[in-house]
Amino acid sequence: MKRTTAMKKAAGIFCALALALAGAAGCGGNSGIDPSKAQLYVSSYEGGFGNDWLKTVAARFEEENAEKNFLPGKTGVQIIIDGNKKSGQTLLANMEAYPQDVFFTERGYYYDGIFQGQFLDITDVVMEDLSEYGEEGSIFDKFNEAQKRYFEHDGKIYAIPHYASYFGLSYDIDLFERENLYFAKEGAEGRFVQSAGQARSLGPDGKTGSEGGIDYSADDGLPATYDEFFELCDRMLEKGITPLTYAGETRNVYLNSFLTALFADFEGEEQMSLNYSFNGVANDLLSDFRVDASGKVIAAAAEEPTEIGQSSGWKLIKQAGRAYALSFLDRLASDERYLHADAKNDACSHIEAQYGFLESSFSGSPIGFFIDGIYWENEAEASGSFAMLAEEYGEKALRKNRRLGFLPLPKADGSRLGHATLLDNLYSLAFINAKIDPAKIPLAKAFLRYCYTDRSLVEFTAMTNTPRSLRYEMPESELKKMTSFGSSVLSLKNKGDTEIVYPFDTNPLYLNHQSDFNLDKRWSSVIGGLSESCPIDSFRRGVSAAEYFSGMETQYSASSWEELYGIHFQ
């Protein structure tokens, strides 16, 4: 498939960004080592969240400790930042190769690092109060209850949650308002609003206005159900709008993460967490699941509530949320017109897809929705996409002037309207290397602690427009600095009835096989005797969601469960 002009421009941006990153080192660039100061070497995964936040906090730390003697004969501190794309799994597999003292990473499994002796004990960093920074309480007080249970191992803490990540759908608010793409209030003439001031439907939460301090109006007019979502897609086609795009090159990873987000939102925190705890009652295991030619569910019969233990964890593959998520993707694949060319192009990178979505509102070929993680807007800023678009379309194309939103996921049907459930899916951690020079431990602990003060957490969110995976308050003055997209993410996360699933537990089965239960990677199926792992490709060649769902029970069978994990059933 030929590349569009937009894709070629984005590819150029991507290459420029890669060269810039390759040349960058240290806080604010490679200015050389100052032998009069103590050096702290920090590794940080430079993905969608970027490292500008880290450079900023490092500069403040250096300034505030300019006269401090962390090491004999040294005055002041120099933070040397290594921005890289090494995942936590890669780091933990060969820590001897990485000399850095402090690490901020993602896709790292906490107990792997503990069992392999890679993490320094930082219990004091996490547990001691932050009174020297004018705060009451400790970093540990910023953990939620699930994190407290998980991260405290034998009375000690070895790492701290880093950033939060949720996957889902983004949309252009200006496009929705300009084209009247919001559903009208029930009883109105016509399904969609005819003007900006017309009352809108209740949206996925099924409510409007405020109640008990919770604002329910933010999702008004947005598709409440899967049926409404595809009704809106058809409306977009009538208006010459392509409904949806994503990065064709990374479709397997991105769409599987999207499937897991739909799965979690269907199940809710309690039922979704069974996939990590293997302890409780599954309420919606399906004995029958069928879809029509378009992928729409026409039958879904649930078994009686089923007790789940470690030996019967394989049964969770039949959870209804998984089936309904597959049906959504099947419906998306059922009409080629729903998907933009970039989504069907194996060579379209995530950077190119971001650029294409952002440009579409100005180019005369608008796109309705974009699938990616919440970090994508920050990533597009770092890649130069917004700046390039501003050169062609003016200042209205700059990030600060765009009104983008993170869509609360539609529900499977009208009976399930209510609160949102988000899955924090990147396993992001911060830790100190256990092999650090003992003389540098006080410096490393002081810096890590500094990165988790309220000021630093707030600063991260204001700069990246994404939340940290902890509890803290954003002052109104900082909220005003955020983009429309960042505000919508934070609003959904902090909505009083939103549930967040943290994908971990402390039972032996989970702890010894953490990577196996990263549900983003658990979407394989046996079709025609062969294992397949990219549902969208299967659906586009005619496999149905029902066939794929049935094949998953073959892929993740009772016998394979026993073979892989039976040692833990005693």
LUMZA-73327 format. One record per residue (C-alpha): x, y, z. Coordinates in pm, whole numbers, padded with zeros to 5 digits, always signed. Example, Ala and Ser with C-alpha at 12.3 -4.5 7.8 and 13.67 -1.06 7.14 Angstrom:
BEGIN
+01230-00450+00780
+01367-00106+00714
This chain:
BEGIN
+00000+00000+00000
+00132+00344-00090
+00214+00585+00183
+00012+00904+00210
+00173+01247+00222
+00082+01266+00589
+00256+00935+00655
+00570+01052+00476
+00574+01371+00683
+00524+01172+01002
+00800+00932+00906
+01034+01229+00870
+00931+01353+01213
+00994+01009+01358
+01346+00992+01213
+01427+01340+01344
+01300+01244+01686
+01509+00926+01690
+01823+01121+01604
+01748+01378+01872
+01697+01110+02136
+02014+00932+02033
+02210+01251+02087
+02055+01341+02419
+02210+01244+02752
+02215+01391+03098
+01976+01644+03243
+01888+01878+02958
+02150+01735+02721
+02505+01608+02735
+02699+01889+02900
+02977+01663+03021
+03065+01522+03359
+03152+01767+03636
+03409+01587+03856
+03344+01823+04146
+02987+01688+04183
+02836+01355+04275
+02687+01184+03970
+02365+00985+03983
+02287+00780+03674
+01918+00738+03598
+01761+00509+03339
+01414+00603+03212
+01201+00433+02947
+01149+00702+02685
+00816+00603+02534
+00493+00795+02510
+00538+00967+02847
+00876+01108+02746
+01147+01231+02982
+01087+01606+02999
+00921+01551+03337
+01235+01375+03462
+01468+01645+03331
+01257+01904+03510
+01252+01726+03845
+01625+01648+03812
+01706+02015+03751
+01511+02115+04062
+01685+01847+04268
+02028+01962+04145
+01948+02323+04230
+01813+02248+04577
+02114+02029+04660
+02384+02243+04501
+02570+02279+04831
+02512+01932+04972
+02791+01677+05010
+02645+01339+04919
+02992+01192+04854
+03329+01272+05015
+03506+01552+04830
+03200+01626+04614
+02967+01925+04639
+02637+01922+04461
+02474+01667+04233
+02463+01589+03863
+02178+01372+03737
+02274+01186+03418
+01965+01057+03236
+01973+00764+02997
+01656+00775+02786
+01601+00436+02629
+01344+00186+02503
+01446-00104+02727
+01143-00260+02891
+01148-00374+03250
+01162-00737+03138
+01472-00663+02929
+01639-00481+03216
+01565-00747+03475
+01690-01025+03248
+02040-00875+03239
+02088-00607+03503
+02463-00662+03502
+02473-00488+03164
+02308-00169+03295
+02518+00047+03528
+02252+00304+03613
+02162+00365+03978
+01791+00450+03955
+01539+00311+03707
+01200+00425+03581
+01056+00160+03352
+00746-00018+03225
+00649-00381+03160
+00856-00491+03456
+00724-00760+03687
+00787-00658+04047
+00833-00998+04206
+01067-01111+03928
+01299-00830+04037
+01264-00927+04402
+01325-01299+04343
+01626-01221+04122
+01776-00983+04380
+01775-00687+04139
+01604-00429+04362
+01749-00241+04659
+01535-00237+04971
+01372+00109+04975
+01134+00058+05265
+01261+00372+05438
+01211+00580+05122
+00850+00470+05095
+00746+00452+05460
+00902+00763+05618
+00685+01074+05618
+00756+01359+05378
+00744+01634+05638
+01063+01794+05505
+00861+01876+05191
+00568+02015+05386
+00357+01702+05343
+00168+01490+05591
+00215+01117+05543
+00447+00905+05333
+00478+00778+04977
+00314+00458+05101
+00007+00662+05196
-00025+00749+04827
-00065+00379+04735
-00418+00241+04713
-00508-00071+04911
-00433-00315+04627
-00090-00160+04578
-00015-00171+04951
-00089-00544+04963
+00113-00618+04650
+00422-00403+04700
+00483-00491+05065
+00680-00816+05064
+00786-00965+05397
+00748-00622+05553
+00968-00452+05293
+00918-00240+04979
+01147-00273+04677
+00986-00055+04407
+00724+00217+04363
+00442+00238+04106
+00533+00485+03834
+00289+00614+03569
-00065+00499+03498
-00170+00377+03155
-00515+00307+03017
-00603+00200+02665
-00905+00314+02473
-01063+00545+02217
-00985+00912+02160
-01197+01157+01964
-01190+01516+01839
-01441+01723+02038
-01443+02003+01779
-01529+01752+01506
-01810+01607+01716
-01957+01951+01781
-01912+02074+01424
-02077+01767+01273
-02339+01714+01548
-02215+01364+01630
-02370+01352+01977
-02682+01148+02049
-02988+01354+02134
-03180+01323+02459
-03432+01041+02459
-03764+01155+02315
-03611+01417+02087
-03688+01424+01717
-03404+01237+01550
-03124+01030+01700
-02856+01298+01690
-02848+01657+01808
-02917+01920+01545
-02738+02205+01720
-02480+02267+01992
-02737+02373+02249
-02968+02074+02214
-02997+01837+02511
-02791+01523+02477
-02845+01161+02580
-02719+01028+02912
-02408+00854+02774
-02235+00538+02907
-02283+00626+03274
-02660+00650+03228
-02682+00979+03420
-02641+01352+03375
-02578+01649+03601
-02408+01612+03939
-02486+01378+04225
-02292+01320+04545
-02007+01534+04420
-01974+01333+04097
-02016+01503+03758
-02209+01272+03527
-02248+01518+03240
-01903+01480+03077
-02011+01177+02869
-02354+01312+02772
-02429+01244+02405
-02147+00994+02361
-02233+00637+02252
-02368+00451+02553
-02369+00099+02406
-02192-00105+02141
-02502-00068+01922
-02492+00310+01958
-02120+00314+01881
-02176+00142+01548
-02484+00352+01480
-02257+00653+01521
-02000+00494+01289
-02273+00462+01024
-02369+00824+01083
-02007+00923+01029
-01997+00735+00698
-02305+00928+00584
-02117+01250+00658
-01799+01143+00479
-01610+01072+00802
-01399+00758+00838
-01505+00611+01173
-01178+00480+01317
-00803+00442+01284
-00506+00288+01463
-00149+00193+01378
-00154-00096+01131
+00207-00186+01206
+00140-00246+01577
-00223-00358+01547
-00167-00684+01733
-00023-00516+02045
-00252-00213+02040
-00577-00389+01958
-00514-00666+02210
-00465-00394+02473
-00789-00237+02354
-00967-00572+02382
-00843-00604+02740
-00974-00254+02817
-01319-00352+02686
-01298-00679+02880
-01218-00498+03207
-01489-00236+03157
-01745-00514+03105
-01641-00722+03406
-01572-00456+03666
-01295-00465+03924
-01413-00764+04130
-01471-01005+03841
-01169-00888+03640
-00938-00933+03938
-01020-01306+03945
-00775-01335+03654
-00494-01254+03900
-00621-01382+04234
-00785-01708+04116
-00994-01684+04429
-01364-01606+04421
-01685-01667+04231
-01711-01609+03855
-02060-01484+03776
-02067-01482+03397
-01883-01778+03243
-02054-01849+02911
-02194-02184+02809
-02328-02046+02480
-02209-01753+02271
-02320-01668+01919
-02296-01368+01689
-02456-01274+01358
-02271-01207+01033
-02177-00858+01148
-02033-00977+01481
-02328-00857+01687
-02412-01081+01983
-02735-01277+01933
-02697-01530+02217
-02494-01531+02539
-02600-01783+02804
-02415-01780+03134
-02344-02080+03354
-02435-02085+03721
-02193-01884+03939
-01870-02086+03952
-01617-02107+04235
-01268-02026+04108
-00952-02152+04271
-00598-02194+04144
-00672-02536+03996
-00977-02406+03807
-00838-02074+03689
-00855-02195+03327
-01234-02156+03339
-01197-01778+03338
-01123-01793+02966
-01503-01819+02928
-01580-01487+03099
-01847-01295+02910
-01644-00973+02901
-01385-01143+02684
-01654-01263+02441
-01823-00924+02417
-01488-00750+02359
-01425-00986+02068
-01770-00914+01930
-01693-00539+01932
-01377-00594+01729
-01557-00836+01497
-01818-00569+01426
-01542-00318+01358
-01389-00555+01102
-01724-00644+00941
-01736-00331+00724
-01412-00226+00554
-01541+00133+00545
-01517+00157+00925
-01136+00144+00917
-00899+00406+00779
-00631+00294+00534
-00363+00342+00803
-00528+00072+01016
-00500-00174+00727
-00142-00081+00637
+00124-00307+00791
+00381-00028+00746
+00190+00246+00931
+00367+00316+01261
+00207+00453+01575
+00368+00793+01508
+00227+00800+01156
-00118+00694+01277
-00116+00970+01540
-00022+01227+01278
-00289+01101+01039
-00561+01124+01303
-00454+01473+01412
-00436+01601+01055
-00767+01453+00948
-00980+01731+01095
-00798+01988+00881
-00735+01791+00562
-01099+01746+00462
-01092+01371+00536
-01185+01356+00904
-01150+01045+01123
-01388+00987+01414
-01196+00774+01664
-00836+00672+01737
-00723+00365+01934
-00412+00410+02148
-00294+00446+02507
-00350+00767+02703
+00012+00867+02644
-00037+00915+02269
-00102+01291+02278
+00220+01350+02472
+00405+01121+02231
+00270+01315+01932
+00394+01639+02089
+00742+01490+02142
+00757+01358+01786
+00686+01706+01647
+00350+01615+01494
+00165+01913+01640
+00441+02155+01537
+00446+02018+01181
+00069+02047+01154
+00082+02406+01282
+00326+02493+01004
+00070+02382+00747
-00262+02469+00913
-00175+02747+01155
-00180+02778+01534
-00521+02612+01561
-00337+02282+01502
-00108+02321+01804
-00160+02085+02095
-00267+02361+02330
-00541+02467+02092
-00684+02121+02017
-00990+01988+02195
-00936+01613+02207
-01107+01373+02445
-01064+01026+02593
-01389+00837+02532
-01556+00655+02822
-01601+00309+02674
-01952+00220+02556
-02125-00066+02736
-02218-00401+02582
-02589-00318+02615
-02829-00084+02791
-02855-00305+03098
-02491-00241+03188
-02486+00140+03194
-02297+00283+03489
-01948+00346+03618
-01630+00293+03418
-01362+00034+03495
-01005+00112+03384
-00717-00135+03365
-00373+00006+03451
-00187-00204+03197
+00183-00109+03175
+00333-00258+03495
+00534+00060+03543
+00792+00073+03824
+01065+00288+03979
+01347+00122+04173
+01712+00146+04276
+01966-00099+04140
+02067-00349+04411
+02423-00335+04270
+02458+00039+04332
+02780+00163+04490
+02691+00163+04864
+02835+00513+04900
+02570+00644+04656
+02269+00486+04825
+02175+00799+05030
+02182+01009+04710
+01975+00758+04511
+01718+00729+04788
+01696+01108+04827
+01636+01154+04456
+01379+00875+04426
+01196+01014+04727
+01202+01362+04571
+01039+01225+04255
+00738+01116+04462
+00665+01437+04647
+00327+01589+04567
+00499+01867+04377
+00677+01619+04149
+00366+01406+04096
+00158+01711+04007
+00433+01842+03781
+00444+01510+03592
+00070+01521+03529
+00066+01886+03422
+00355+01825+03181
+00253+01491+03029
-00125+01523+03067
-00130+01174+03214
-00161+01057+03576
+00089+00881+03798
-00031+00550+03938
-00077+00691+04288
-00318+00904+04489
-00258+01280+04493
-00454+01600+04439
-00412+01832+04141
-00439+02201+04240
-00679+02404+04028
-00388+02618+03904
-00219+02307+03760
-00539+02163+03616
-00572+02479+03409
-00239+02401+03243
-00361+02067+03111
-00490+02000+02762
-00848+01905+02693
-00737+01544+02640
-00536+01527+02962
-00825+01678+03156
-01065+01417+03017
-00833+01132+03118
-00787+01270+03469
-01158+01341+03504
-01248+00981+03417
-00977+00837+03647
-01082+01054+03941
-01455+01019+03890
-01585+00897+04225
-01738+00575+04094
-01463+00478+03849
-01298+00147+03936
-00933+00080+03854
-00798-00270+03810
-00432-00320+03903
-00329-00642+03725
-00152-00824+04004
-00192-01040+04314
+00029-01211+04572
-00076-01574+04537
+00207-01819+04442
+00056-01905+04104
+00054-01544+03994
+00389-01452+04149
+00573-01735+03975
+00416-01672+03634
+00347-01299+03622
+00409-01252+03252
+00165-01533+03167
-00117-01332+03322
-00056-01007+03139
-00399-01025+02978
-00297-00797+02689
-00098-01097+02567
-00367-01355+02638
-00579-01332+02323
-00462-01636+02126
-00706-01888+01982
-00702-02216+01792
-00875-02179+01454
-00881-02475+01218
-00619-02652+01425
-00376-02357+01411
-00296-02104+01683
-00370-01739+01598
-00289-01437+01811
-00423-01132+01624
-00804-01132+01640
-00851-00841+01398
-00667-01032+01124
-00883-01338+01188
-01202-01133+01175
-01103-00956+00854
-01066-01290+00679
-01405-01415+00795
-01356-01583+01134
-01639-01483+01372
-01608-01365+01730
-01791-01680+01840
-01542-01904+01660
-01250-01711+01804
-01393-01721+02156
-01452-02098+02132
-01096-02149+02006
-00958-01965+02309
-01093-02241+02531
-00886-02484+02323
-00579-02261+02339
-00601-02218+02717
-00738-02561+02803
-00778-02737+03138
-00499-02981+03046
-00251-02706+02954
-00340-02521+03277
-00264-02835+03477
+00060-02893+03291
+00185-02536+03335
+00067-02454+03684
-00021-02779+03858
+00276-02751+04093
+00093-02466+04271
-00233-02652+04331
-00116-02835+04642
